[in-house]
């Protein structure tokens, strides 16, 4: 039996993108090449968490699903997301819910 996990992850990535677009956190301006090369978790030294989601996490997960690569078996983004979006509590519920669902989908 084929796992539904990749399809569910792909759907949830679309939900996350829409939620970020809805509150104006999906940008047309990509970070610099230097910012993308950070070795810190979530590129926290070079970009915002939401930029990391848009420019690193979402494309990497889409690539992994579309290339039939093994998805991570552990994810714990929610605490970072909650901290990063603490000042946007009213607008960020959809984003936080989506990140929480992705954590659950990626943690076996």
ABEGO torsion letter per residue (X at the ends): XBBAAAAAAAAAAAAAAAAAAAAGABBABBBBAAAAABABBGGAAABBAAAAAAAAAAAAAAAAAAAGBBBBABBBAAAAAAAAAAAAAAAAAAAAAAAAAAAAAABX
